[in-house]
Amino acid sequence: MPKIIPRSDLLFLAHILFGTMFFIQGTWWATSACHACSLRRHRKGYYAQGGYLVLPGIRPRCIEGFFKIACGIIGIFAFGKLLIAHGLFEDARNAQHMTFFMSVFLSGVFDLLTDHGAPLPPGTDYVGLLMVFSVEALLLYFHLDGRNKLDVLLHTLVFLTVVSEVACIAIEMVRRRSVLPTLGRTFFLILQGTWFLQIAFILYNQLPGTQPWEDTHESSMLASAVFTWHAIGGMLYLGLVGILVSMCSTKRIESNEAGVVYSAL
């Protein structure tokens, strides 16, 4: 008989998967947005994008689209397999998780179609982003019934983070000349990623010699404090990425400009 993986192990791995995916995506947004902002200071005005390119003029360009499609396929098959094994009504959380990854997959398709000049309305990539996080917010809202106080608190903080991210994306759609909404959605995605990783170790800790947190008032107070630490850390991380990208972009731009001047001479 195939080995049955304990439920706590599956939930631990699921939160690690979500957290890692969000953190990688957030880091990519941070790097790309800061690079675009550096170009604004030197040559051209900033203009926000729903998805970012790898290198201008080199295909495949929209690595973000391929990343979303890959994550979507992995999530759909992983949670779809669990859904078939356990039944739709035995563990509806698997259905919710699979639904979220379906929206991620579609957002990646929108990114690729937009990048390859498909006859779609302008801003279709943003529609894909709004769909992803609106779906996530809706699923999270109905994800909390019947859970203990600590579990509800941890996922409520995720819900508030996702709602803030939806607001930033909506503002960015109409203020694409400002980098602030882009940095806002980037910050909240990084925060969501690190917080999902934290939830995995709070509720389903699988490290040897450790136990999940108890459902007490003290645990809830500590969890809210830890969330603010994640927010502060995310802001510092975003600032560090911005500084490093700005330094590298500035050196590259100055080197290219020096080469142009030398060629002219």
N, C-alpha and C positions, 0 to 999 in steps of 0.2 A: 504493500500500500504506500502511496506517496506520503511523504512527511507533511503533516499539517503545521503550518507556521502559526504560533500564538498570535492572538488578536493584538496584544500590546506591541509585539514586534512589528506587525504590519503598520500599525498607526505611527510608530516611531519612524519607520522607513518612509511613510507617506509624507510626514512633516519635514523630514530631511530632504526629500525630493522637491517639495514645494519651496522650501527655504533656499536651497541651492540654486534652483532655476530662477527665482526672483532676484537673488543677489547677483548672479552672473548677468542677467538682463539689466539690472540697475547699474552695474559697473560699466556695461557697454554703453548705456545711455549717457552716463556721466562723462566717459571718455569722449564720445562723439560730440556731445553738446559743448563741452569745454573746447574741443578742437575747432568746432564751427565758430565759437565765440572768439577764439584767437584770430581766426581768419577775418572776422569782422573788424577787429582793431587794425589789421594790416592792409587788407585789400578790399573786402566786400562786406556788405551789410549782412547781419544775421537773419536767417529765415528758418524757422523751426520745421522739423520733419517728424512724421509719425514713426518712420523707420529710418535707420542711418546706413550709409554705404560703408564698404570696407575701405577701398581706395578709389578716388575719382577716376573713372574711365576704364576700370579693370573689372571684368566679369569673372565669376558671379559677383555682382555688386552687393545685393541686399542680403548680407549674411544673417541679419536679424530675422528675415522671413524664413530662411532655411532652419535657423535655430528654433523658431516657434513651431514650425511644422514637425521637426524631429521630436521636440518635447511633447507636442500634441499626440503624435503617433505612439510614443512610449507610454504616455499616461492613459490613452484610450485602451490600448491593449492590456496594460497592467491591471487597471481597475475593471475593465471589461471581463477579464479572466476571473477576477475575484467575484464580480457580480454574477457570473454564470455559476461559479462554484457555490456561492452562499445564497443565491436567490435575490430577486429584486426587493422583496418586502422583508427579508431577513436582515439585511444591512443596507439601508437606503443611502448611507453615506458613500458607498462605492458608486452608486448611480450619480450622486452629486459631484463626486470627484471626476468621474468620466465625462460628465456634462461640461465641467469647467475646461477640461483638456480639449474637448471638441471646439470650444470657442477660441482657445489658443491656436489650434490648427487653422481655423478659418481666418484668424487675424494674420497668420503667416502667409496664407494664400493671398489675402488682400495686399499685403506688403509686396509680394512678388509681382502681382498683376500691376500695381501702381508703378513699381520700379521699371517694368518692361513696357510701359506706355500703353497699357490696355485702355480701351475707351470707357473709362469710369469717371464719375464726377470727381472734381478736385476735393481732396480731403477724405477719400475713401479709406485710406490707411488709418486715419483718426477714428472713423466709424468702427473699424475693427478693434482698435484699442478700447474705445468706450464700451463696445460689446463685451470684451473680455472682463473688464473690471466691474461693469454693471452686473453681469452674470455672477461674478464672484461675490459681489456685495449681497445680491438677492439670495444666493445659496447660503451664505454665512448667516444671514438674518434668520433663516429657518433651520439653522444647523445646531441651535443651542437648547432646544426644548428637552427637558428631562435630564439635564446634566447638573453636576454639582456646582457650587458657587465659584470655585476657583477656575474650573473649566470654562464656565460662562464668561468670567472676567477676561481670561486670556484671549478668547475668540472674539469678545466684544471689542477689545483693543485692535484686533486685526480688522474687524468690520469698520471701525472708525478710520483706520489707516486707509482702507480701500476707498471709502467714501471721499476722503480728502484727495486721493489720487484721481478719482473720477472728476472732481471739481477742477483740479489742475489741468487735466486733459481737455475739459470743456473750455476753460479759459484760453488754453494754448491754441485751440482751433480758431479763435477770433483775434488772438494777439500773437501772431506768429513772428512778429518782428522783435518780440521781447524774449530774452532767455530765461527770465524768472519763472514762468509757468513750467518750462521744460525742466529746470532744476528742481522745481517743486515735485513734479511727478517722479523724477529720478530719486529724490530723497525719500519719498514715501514708499517707493518700490524697494529700495535698499533696506529701509526700516522693516517693511513687511517680510523681506527675506530673512534678516537676522532674527526677527521675532518668531517666525515659524521654526527656525532652528532651536531657539530657546524653549518654545513650547514642547518640542520633542523631548528635551531633557527635563522639563518640569513635570510633565504628565506621564511620559512613557520611558523614563531613563533606563537604558539597557547596559550601562557601564557596570563592570564588576564592582561589587561592594557598595553600590548606591541604590537609593530608593526614590520613587516619585515623591513629589511634595504632598504633604497632607492637606486636606481641605479644611483649613482653619482661617480665622480672620487675620492672623499674623502672616500667613502665606499670601493672602490676597493683598495685604498692604505691601509686602516685599515685592510681589509681582508687579504692582503698579510702579514702584520705585525702579525696578529693573527695566521696565519698559522705557522710562525716561532716560535711563542710562544708554539704552539702545538708540534712542533718538539723538542724544548728544553725540554718541559714537558715530552714528550715521552722518551727522552734520560734519564732524571732523574728518571722516573718511572722504566725504564728497569734496571738502575743501582741499584735502591732500591730493586727490586725483586731479582736481582743477589746477593746482599749482604745478604738479609734475607734467600734465599735458600742456599747460601754457608754456612752460620752459622748453619742452621738446618741440612744440609747434613753432615757437619764436625762433629757436636756433635753425630749424629747417627752413623757415620762410626767409630769414636773413641770409642763409647760405645760398638759397636759390636766387635771391635778389642780387647777391654779390656775384654769382655766376653769370647772371644776365648782364650786369654792368661790365664784367671782364670781357664777355663776348663782344659787347658793343665797342670796347676799346680796340 
